[in-house]
Amino acid sequence: MSTNRSAPAAADGAAHADGAPDARQLRTVLIAVCVALMAVIASVSGLNVAQPDLAVEFGASQSTILWIINIYTLTLAALLLPLGAIGDRLGRKPMLITGLIVFGVAGALAGLAPSADVMLGARLLSGIGAAMIMPITLAVITSTFPEEERGKAIGVWTGVAGGGGILGMFLSAALVDVASWRYLFILPVALVVVALAMGMRSVPNSRERSDHSFDTVGALTSAVTVVGLIFVLQEGPEHGWSAPATLIGLAVGLITAVFFMVWELRRRDASLLDVRLFRERGLAGGSITLLALFGVQAGIFVVLFPFFQAVLGWSGLLSTLALMPMAVAMMTTSGLAPGLAARIGSRSTMAVGIALAGTGLALMALSVSVDGGYLSVLPGMLAMGIGMGLSMTPSTEAITRSLPRERQGVASALNDVTREFGTALGVALLGALLSAGYRSAIDGKLDGIPQDAADTAREGVANAVAVSGSAGPHAQELAQAARQSFVNGWQQAMWAGVVIMGALFLYVLTRGPKNVVPAPGTDAEAAEAVSSR
């Protein structure tokens, strides 16, 4: 049930028969929005590689450093839906351009920040700018590209959204290694300048003319809900799931989530997000698939980085470089997925991708070893990347086509919020399983180790390797025990991921978007409308 709740969208330069952009203009539009998206994605993961440098520079605690990193994602996730809806109303191009300016200024301010407080403010402002940019990039594609080209464009966008974070981490690690953490902000600011130059000239404007007032209550409650729930997922592993702040965040998030759903049902056609649309297979199936995929991907990164650095002894730069085959596989297959979906249907393409991703996780669980090193996990990483690329594109397309053309800012924002929730959930869940598996395994291997060294070793594999030098004749034994215990925890986390992928596979087969492959001469829009139900 996809209800058109407003008058037809106005468009300046949108794809119409009397002035449709040609192929060259469409390529320029796609490059512009993907460059803008890359700036946002790179900033999500970039600062992770510079945590020690930030702590030394500002004399800040680990808690402050984590807030500098997390405040960006919190602000971004909280404002995606409200700003996506505002962009639909005021114009997508003005929202994109304004967001790029805000984001660029904030990036420059962060690079020059003299204190942790200034850095926190700059990251908050960056999150606001990113929330203006991210949903609009996809909305521009869905409202500009003709039907026959839209799937391929969404595939490229999805590839950047999925693999761009890894590429951003690699470039960030390289800049930290060869220069300074302050140079991390050169990349996103440079991308903003390029996106601004291209966007001003080539991106068409489109907006919604609505007969209803803006859903201010829905916007505010959605923001509070997102902040509350993601705060819990970020702070729970750090401060404990029973800590007062965690419990308060959970209560606030759940209460406002219930209120948001009741309010949106009451507003019906005038709502910020018509929650009735989740009855449709396309919206529900696409959202659940992205939630699980990005959760597992984020959890994989939590596992892979300690493996590369603490177990294999690699640098941050080499560790991020090791992820590049997975990113390349993901970005390549994201672009190929629309063609496969056109032949076998969206649901079948999603199912194949999920099965491959699950196979990759199983391979990593079965073959990982300390002695096998990188080659023991590379086949699983490649299978995971290919599977995610195949399943992300049709999932994203299923979400965007479930909402009317004039609500594409909201559709894109929902797609992005789902990704952010999945990432936070995956880090919390798989990270907790990894830690629990590691502690359980190492507890039986600490006999004869000095008490202080044993207590430190229980905190994590990096701590154990660092303290092994003070363990006297047990130094090599402690380091080896910690590495092997990490592998045990790794396997526990990977098998949990396999279970998640298995459940998702069954869900998509039974409740995913219907497989409707347009026959020659069949109207593609009509076929897609059927498939989303």
C-alpha positions as CSV (number, residue, x, y, z in Angstrom):
1,M,0.0,0.0,0.0
2,S,1.9,3.0,-1.2
3,T,-0.3,6.1,-0.9
4,N,0.5,9.3,-2.8
5,R,0.0,11.8,0.0
6,S,0.9,15.0,-1.9
7,A,0.7,16.8,-5.1
8,P,3.2,15.9,-7.8
9,A,6.7,16.9,-7.1
10,A,8.1,20.0,-8.8
11,A,11.4,19.5,-10.6
12,D,13.9,21.8,-12.2
13,G,16.0,19.8,-14.5
14,A,14.5,16.4,-13.5
15,A,14.1,13.7,-16.0
16,H,11.1,14.6,-18.2
17,A,10.5,14.0,-21.8
18,D,10.8,17.6,-22.7
19,G,14.2,18.1,-21.0
20,A,15.5,14.8,-19.7
21,P,19.2,14.8,-18.8
22,D,21.3,13.0,-21.3
23,A,23.7,10.1,-20.5
24,R,26.6,12.5,-19.8
25,Q,24.6,14.7,-17.4
26,L,23.3,11.6,-15.6
27,R,26.9,10.3,-15.1
28,T,27.9,13.7,-13.7
29,V,25.0,13.7,-11.3
30,L,25.9,10.2,-10.1
31,I,29.5,11.1,-9.6
32,A,28.5,14.3,-7.7
33,V,26.2,12.5,-5.3
34,C,28.6,9.6,-4.8
35,V,31.5,12.0,-4.0
36,A,29.3,13.7,-1.5
37,L,28.3,10.4,0.0
38,M,32.0,9.3,0.2
39,A,32.8,12.4,2.3
40,V,30.1,11.4,4.8
41,I,31.0,7.7,4.9
42,A,34.8,8.4,5.2
43,S,34.1,10.6,8.3
44,V,32.2,7.8,10.0
45,S,35.2,5.5,10.2
46,G,38.2,7.8,9.7
47,L,38.8,9.0,13.3
48,N,38.9,5.4,14.6
49,V,42.5,5.0,13.4
50,A,43.6,8.1,15.3
51,Q,42.3,7.5,18.8
52,P,45.8,7.4,20.5
53,D,46.9,10.5,18.7
54,L,43.7,12.4,19.8
55,A,44.2,11.3,23.4
56,V,47.8,12.6,23.4
57,E,47.0,15.8,21.5
58,F,44.1,16.9,23.8
59,G,45.1,15.1,27.0
60,A,41.7,13.6,26.9
61,S,40.3,10.4,28.5
62,Q,39.2,7.4,26.5
63,S,35.6,8.3,27.3
64,T,36.1,11.8,25.7
65,I,37.7,10.3,22.6
66,L,34.9,7.9,22.2
67,W,32.4,10.8,22.4
68,I,34.3,12.7,19.8
69,I,33.9,9.6,17.5
70,N,30.3,8.7,18.5
71,I,28.7,12.1,18.6
72,Y,29.0,12.3,14.8
73,T,27.1,9.0,14.2
74,L,24.6,9.9,16.9
75,T,23.8,13.3,15.3
76,L,23.8,11.8,11.8
77,A,21.4,9.0,12.7
78,A,19.1,11.2,14.8
79,L,18.5,13.8,12.1
80,L,18.3,11.7,9.0
81,L,14.5,11.3,8.9
82,P,13.6,14.9,9.8
83,L,16.1,16.5,7.4
84,G,15.3,14.0,4.7
85,A,11.6,15.0,5.0
86,I,12.5,18.7,5.0
87,G,14.6,18.2,1.9
88,D,11.6,16.7,0.1
89,R,9.6,19.9,0.9
90,L,12.2,22.7,0.5
91,G,14.1,21.2,-2.4
92,R,16.7,18.5,-2.5
93,K,19.4,20.5,-4.3
94,P,19.3,23.4,-1.8
95,M,19.4,20.9,1.1
96,L,22.4,19.1,-0.5
97,I,24.3,22.3,-1.2
98,T,23.7,23.6,2.3
99,G,24.7,20.3,3.9
100,L,27.9,20.3,1.9
101,I,28.8,23.8,3.1
102,V,28.0,23.0,6.7
103,F,30.0,19.7,6.5
104,G,33.0,21.3,4.9
105,V,33.2,24.2,7.4
106,A,32.8,21.7,10.3
107,G,35.6,19.5,8.8
108,A,38.0,22.5,8.5
109,L,37.1,23.5,12.1
110,A,37.8,19.9,13.3
111,G,41.2,19.8,11.6
112,L,42.2,23.1,13.3
113,A,40.6,22.3,16.7
114,P,42.8,23.5,19.6
115,S,40.9,21.5,22.3
116,A,38.7,18.5,22.8
117,D,35.7,20.8,23.4
118,V,36.1,22.5,20.0
119,M,36.5,19.1,18.4
120,L,33.3,17.8,20.0
121,G,31.4,20.9,18.6
122,A,32.9,20.4,15.2
123,R,32.0,16.8,15.1
124,L,28.4,17.6,16.2
125,L,28.2,20.2,13.3
126,S,29.6,17.6,10.9
127,G,26.9,15.2,11.9
128,I,24.2,17.8,11.1
129,G,25.8,18.5,7.7
130,A,26.1,14.7,7.0
131,A,22.4,14.2,7.9
132,M,21.5,16.9,5.3
133,I,23.7,15.2,2.6
134,M,23.2,11.5,3.0
135,P,19.5,11.0,2.4
136,I,19.5,13.6,-0.4
137,T,22.2,11.7,-2.4
138,L,20.0,8.7,-2.9
139,A,16.8,10.8,-3.3
140,V,18.5,12.7,-6.2
141,I,19.2,9.4,-7.9
142,T,15.6,8.0,-7.5
143,S,14.0,11.2,-8.6
144,T,16.3,12.0,-11.5
145,F,17.3,8.8,-13.2
146,P,14.8,7.2,-15.6
147,E,13.5,3.8,-14.6
148,E,15.7,1.8,-16.9
149,E,18.9,3.4,-15.5
150,R,17.9,3.8,-11.8
151,G,18.8,0.3,-10.7
152,K,22.4,0.6,-12.0
153,A,22.7,4.0,-10.3
154,I,21.5,2.7,-7.0
155,G,24.0,-0.1,-7.3
156,V,26.8,2.3,-7.6
157,W,25.5,4.4,-4.7
158,T,25.2,1.2,-2.6
159,G,28.7,0.2,-3.4
160,V,30.1,3.5,-2.2
161,A,27.9,3.3,0.9
162,G,29.1,-0.2,1.7
163,G,32.7,-0.2,0.7
164,G,33.4,3.5,1.1
165,G,34.0,3.1,4.9
166,I,36.8,0.7,4.3
167,L,38.4,2.9,1.7
168,G,38.0,5.9,4.1
169,M,39.7,4.0,6.9
170,F,42.6,3.0,4.6
171,L,43.2,6.6,3.4
172,S,42.8,7.9,7.0
173,A,45.4,5.3,8.3
174,A,47.8,6.4,5.6
175,L,47.4,10.0,6.4
176,V,48.0,9.4,10.2
177,D,51.1,7.2,9.4
178,V,52.8,9.7,7.0
179,A,51.6,13.0,8.4
180,S,49.2,13.8,11.3
181,W,45.7,13.1,12.5
182,R,44.8,16.6,11.5
183,Y,45.3,15.7,7.9
184,L,42.4,13.2,8.2
185,F,40.0,16.1,7.5
186,I,41.7,17.0,4.2
187,L,40.0,14.1,2.5
188,P,36.4,14.8,3.4
189,V,36.9,18.6,2.9
190,A,38.4,18.0,-0.6
191,L,35.5,15.7,-1.5
192,V,33.1,18.4,-0.4
193,V,34.7,20.9,-2.6
194,V,34.5,18.5,-5.6
195,A,30.9,17.6,-4.8
196,L,30.0,21.3,-4.5
197,A,31.5,22.2,-7.8
198,M,29.8,19.4,-9.6
199,G,26.5,19.6,-7.7
200,M,26.0,23.3,-8.2
201,R,26.3,22.8,-12.0
202,S,24.7,19.4,-12.6
203,V,22.4,18.2,-9.8
204,P,18.7,19.0,-10.6
205,N,16.3,20.3,-8.0
206,S,13.1,18.6,-7.1
207,R,10.7,19.1,-4.2
208,E,7.4,17.9,-2.8
209,R,4.3,20.2,-2.7
210,S,2.4,18.9,0.3
211,D,-1.1,19.7,1.4
212,H,-0.2,18.8,5.0
213,S,1.8,20.6,7.6
214,F,5.2,19.3,8.5
215,D,5.1,16.5,11.2
216,T,7.1,18.4,13.8
217,V,6.1,16.0,16.7
218,G,7.1,13.0,14.6
219,A,10.4,14.5,13.7
220,L,11.3,15.3,17.3
221,T,10.2,11.9,18.6
222,S,12.1,10.1,15.8
223,A,15.2,11.9,16.7
224,V,14.9,11.2,20.4
225,T,14.2,7.5,19.7
226,V,17.2,7.1,17.5
227,V,19.5,8.9,20.0
228,G,18.2,6.8,22.9
229,L,18.6,3.4,21.2
230,I,21.9,4.0,19.5
231,F,23.3,5.6,22.7
232,V,22.4,2.3,24.5
233,L,24.2,0.2,21.9
234,Q,27.3,2.4,22.0
235,E,27.5,2.9,25.7
236,G,26.3,-0.5,26.9
237,P,29.5,-2.4,26.0
238,E,31.7,0.3,27.4
239,H,29.9,1.1,30.8
240,G,27.8,-2.0,31.3
241,W,24.3,-2.9,30.3
242,S,22.9,-2.3,33.8
243,A,24.5,1.1,34.2
244,P,22.0,3.9,35.1
245,A,22.8,5.8,31.9
246,T,22.3,2.7,29.8
247,L,19.0,1.9,31.4
248,I,17.7,5.5,31.1
249,G,18.7,5.6,27.4
250,L,16.9,2.3,26.8
251,A,13.8,3.5,28.6
252,V,13.7,6.8,26.7
253,G,14.3,5.1,23.4
254,L,11.6,2.5,23.8
255,I,9.0,4.9,25.2
256,T,9.5,7.4,22.4
257,A,9.5,4.6,19.8
258,V,6.1,3.5,20.9
259,F,4.8,7.1,21.0
260,F,6.3,7.7,17.5
261,M,4.4,4.7,16.0
262,V,1.1,5.7,17.7
263,W,1.5,9.3,16.6
264,E,2.4,8.3,13.0
265,L,-0.6,6.0,12.8
266,R,-2.8,8.8,14.0
267,R,-1.4,11.3,11.4
268,R,-1.8,8.7,8.6
269,D,-1.2,10.5,5.3
270,A,0.2,13.5,7.0
271,S,2.9,11.5,9.0
272,L,6.6,11.9,8.7
273,L,6.9,8.2,8.0
274,D,3.8,6.2,7.2
275,V,4.5,3.1,9.4
276,R,1.6,1.3,7.7
277,L,3.9,0.9,4.7
278,F,5.9,-1.7,6.7
279,R,3.1,-4.1,5.9
280,E,4.6,-4.2,2.4
281,R,7.1,-6.9,1.6
282,G,9.5,-4.5,-0.1
283,L,9.9,-2.0,2.8
284,A,9.9,-4.5,5.6
285,G,12.2,-7.0,3.7
286,G,14.6,-4.4,2.5
287,S,14.9,-2.7,5.9
288,I,15.4,-6.0,7.8
289,T,18.0,-7.2,5.3
290,L,20.0,-4.0,5.5
291,L,19.8,-4.0,9.3
292,A,21.2,-7.6,9.5
293,L,23.8,-7.1,6.8
294,F,25.3,-3.9,8.2
295,G,25.2,-5.4,11.7
296,V,27.2,-8.4,10.6
297,Q,29.6,-6.3,8.6
298,A,30.3,-4.0,11.5
299,G,30.7,-6.9,13.8
300,I,33.2,-8.4,11.3
301,F,35.3,-5.3,11.5
302,V,35.3,-5.5,15.3
303,V,36.8,-9.0,15.0
304,L,39.1,-8.4,12.0
305,F,41.1,-5.4,13.3
306,P,42.3,-7.0,16.6
307,F,43.1,-10.2,14.6
308,F,45.3,-8.3,12.2
309,Q,46.9,-6.0,14.7
310,A,47.2,-8.0,18.0
311,V,47.3,-11.6,16.6
312,L,49.3,-11.0,13.4
313,G,51.1,-7.9,14.7
314,W,50.3,-5.7,11.7
315,S,50.1,-1.9,11.7
316,G,46.9,0.1,11.4
317,L,47.7,0.9,7.7
318,L,48.4,-2.7,6.8
319,S,45.3,-3.8,8.6
320,T,43.0,-1.5,6.7
321,L,44.8,-2.5,3.4
322,A,43.9,-6.1,4.2
323,L,40.2,-5.2,4.1
324,M,40.4,-3.8,0.6
325,P,39.7,-7.1,-1.2
326,M,36.4,-7.3,0.7
327,A,35.6,-3.7,-0.2
328,V,36.4,-4.1,-3.9
329,A,34.3,-7.3,-4.1
330,M,31.4,-5.5,-2.4
331,M,31.6,-2.5,-4.6
332,T,31.9,-4.5,-7.8
333,T,29.0,-6.8,-7.1
334,S,26.8,-3.9,-5.9
335,G,27.1,-2.6,-9.5
336,L,26.3,-6.1,-11.0
337,A,23.4,-6.8,-8.7
338,P,20.7,-4.8,-10.7
339,G,21.4,-6.9,-13.8
340,L,21.1,-10.1,-11.9
341,A,17.9,-8.9,-10.3
342,A,16.4,-8.1,-13.7
343,R,17.0,-11.7,-14.7
344,I,16.0,-13.7,-11.6
345,G,14.2,-11.1,-9.5
346,S,15.0,-9.1,-6.4
347,R,14.2,-11.7,-3.8
348,S,16.3,-14.4,-5.5
349,T,19.2,-12.0,-5.8
350,M,18.9,-11.0,-2.1
351,A,18.8,-14.7,-1.1
352,V,21.8,-15.6,-3.2
353,G,23.8,-12.7,-1.6
354,I,22.7,-13.6,1.9
355,A,23.7,-17.3,1.3
356,L,27.1,-16.2,0.1
357,A,27.6,-13.9,3.0
358,G,26.6,-16.7,5.4
359,T,29.0,-19.0,3.6
360,G,31.8,-16.5,4.0
361,L,31.2,-16.3,7.8
362,A,31.2,-20.1,8.1
363,L,34.5,-20.2,6.1
364,M,36.1,-17.6,8.5
365,A,34.9,-19.6,11.5
366,L,36.2,-22.9,10.2
367,S,39.5,-21.9,8.7
368,V,40.8,-19.1,10.9
369,S,44.1,-19.9,12.8
370,V,47.0,-18.1,14.2
371,D,49.5,-20.0,12.0
372,G,47.3,-19.6,8.9
373,G,47.3,-15.9,9.2
374,Y,45.7,-13.7,6.6
375,L,45.2,-16.4,4.0
376,S,43.1,-18.4,6.5
377,V,40.4,-15.6,6.5
378,L,40.7,-14.2,3.0
379,P,38.4,-16.6,1.2
380,G,35.7,-15.9,3.8
381,M,36.2,-12.2,3.5
382,L,35.8,-12.3,-0.3
383,A,32.6,-14.4,-0.1
384,M,31.2,-12.0,2.5
385,G,32.0,-9.0,0.3
386,I,30.4,-10.6,-2.8
387,G,27.3,-11.6,-0.9
388,M,26.8,-8.2,0.7
389,G,27.2,-6.5,-2.6
390,L,24.6,-8.7,-4.2
391,S,22.0,-8.3,-1.4
392,M,22.5,-4.6,-0.5
393,T,21.5,-3.1,-3.9
394,P,18.1,-4.9,-4.3
395,S,17.4,-4.2,-0.6
396,T,18.0,-0.5,-1.0
397,E,15.9,-0.4,-4.2
398,A,13.1,-2.3,-2.4
399,I,13.0,0.5,0.3
400,T,13.0,3.4,-2.1
401,R,10.4,2.0,-4.5
402,S,8.0,1.3,-1.5
403,L,7.5,5.1,-1.0
404,P,6.1,7.5,-3.5
405,R,8.4,9.5,-5.8
406,E,7.8,12.7,-3.8
407,R,8.8,11.0,-0.5
408,Q,12.2,9.8,-1.7
409,G,14.0,11.9,0.9
410,V,12.2,10.0,3.7
411,A,12.8,6.7,1.9
412,S,16.5,7.4,1.6
413,A,16.7,8.5,5.2
414,L,15.0,5.3,6.4
415,N,17.5,3.4,4.4
416,D,20.3,5.3,6.1
417,V,18.9,5.0,9.6
418,T,18.5,1.3,9.2
419,R,22.2,1.0,8.3
420,E,23.2,3.1,11.3
421,F,21.1,0.9,13.7
422,G,22.5,-2.2,12.1
423,T,26.1,-1.0,12.6
424,A,25.6,-0.1,16.2
425,L,23.7,-3.4,16.9
426,G,26.4,-5.5,15.2
427,V,29.2,-3.9,17.1
428,A,27.5,-4.4,20.4
429,L,26.3,-8.0,19.7
430,L,29.3,-9.6,18.0
431,G,31.7,-7.5,20.0
432,A,30.2,-8.9,23.2
433,L,30.3,-12.5,21.9
434,L,33.9,-12.1,20.9
435,S,34.9,-10.7,24.4
436,A,32.9,-13.4,26.2
437,G,34.5,-16.2,24.1
438,Y,38.0,-14.7,24.6
439,R,37.6,-14.5,28.4
440,S,36.1,-18.0,28.6
441,A,39.0,-19.5,26.6
442,I,41.9,-17.6,28.3
443,D,40.7,-18.3,31.9
444,G,41.9,-21.9,31.6
445,K,45.3,-20.9,30.2
446,L,46.6,-18.5,32.9
447,D,47.9,-21.1,35.4
448,G,51.3,-20.0,36.6
449,I,51.0,-16.5,35.1
450,P,51.6,-13.6,37.6
451,Q,48.3,-12.3,38.9
452,D,48.7,-8.7,37.6
453,A,49.6,-10.0,34.2
454,A,46.8,-12.5,34.2
455,D,44.2,-9.8,35.2
456,T,45.4,-7.6,32.4
457,A,45.4,-10.4,29.9
458,R,41.7,-11.1,30.6
459,E,40.8,-7.6,29.4
460,G,41.6,-8.4,25.7
461,V,44.2,-9.8,23.3
462,A,46.0,-6.5,22.8
463,N,46.3,-6.0,26.5
464,A,47.7,-9.6,26.9
465,V,50.3,-9.2,24.1
466,A,51.4,-5.8,25.6
467,V,51.8,-7.2,29.1
468,S,53.4,-10.5,28.1
469,G,56.8,-8.9,28.4
470,S,56.4,-8.6,32.2
471,A,55.4,-12.3,32.6
472,G,59.0,-13.4,32.9
473,P,59.5,-17.0,31.6
474,H,55.8,-17.2,30.7
475,A,56.0,-14.3,28.2
476,Q,55.8,-16.4,25.0
477,E,53.2,-18.8,26.6
478,L,50.9,-15.9,27.6
479,A,51.1,-14.2,24.2
480,Q,50.4,-17.5,22.4
481,A,47.5,-18.3,24.8
482,A,46.0,-14.9,24.2
483,R,46.2,-15.2,20.4
484,Q,44.6,-18.7,20.5
485,S,41.9,-17.5,22.9
486,F,41.1,-14.6,20.5
487,V,40.6,-17.2,17.7
488,N,38.2,-19.1,19.9
489,G,36.2,-15.9,20.6
490,W,36.4,-15.1,16.9
491,Q,34.8,-18.5,16.0
492,Q,32.0,-17.9,18.5
493,A,31.2,-14.5,16.9
494,M,31.3,-15.9,13.4
495,W,29.0,-18.7,14.1
496,A,26.5,-16.2,15.6
497,G,26.7,-14.3,12.3
498,V,26.0,-17.6,10.4
499,V,22.9,-18.1,12.5
500,I,21.8,-14.5,11.8
501,M,22.4,-14.9,8.0
502,G,20.5,-18.3,8.1
503,A,17.5,-16.7,9.7
504,L,17.6,-13.8,7.3
505,F,17.8,-16.2,4.3
506,L,14.7,-18.0,5.4
507,Y,12.9,-14.6,6.0
508,V,13.8,-13.3,2.6
509,L,12.6,-16.5,0.9
510,T,9.3,-16.4,2.6
511,R,8.6,-12.7,3.2
512,G,11.0,-10.8,0.9
513,P,10.0,-8.8,-2.1
514,K,8.2,-10.9,-4.7
515,N,10.2,-12.0,-7.7
516,V,8.6,-10.1,-10.5
517,V,10.9,-10.0,-13.6
518,P,9.4,-7.7,-16.2
519,A,8.7,-9.4,-19.5
520,P,9.7,-7.6,-22.7
521,G,7.3,-4.8,-23.2
522,T,6.0,-4.9,-19.7
523,D,5.9,-1.6,-17.8
524,A,8.8,-1.7,-15.3
525,E,7.2,0.7,-12.8
526,A,4.1,-1.5,-12.7
527,A,6.2,-4.6,-12.2
528,E,8.2,-3.0,-9.4
529,A,5.0,-1.8,-7.7
530,V,3.8,-5.4,-7.6
531,S,7.1,-6.7,-6.3
532,S,7.2,-4.3,-3.3
533,R,3.9,-5.7,-2.0
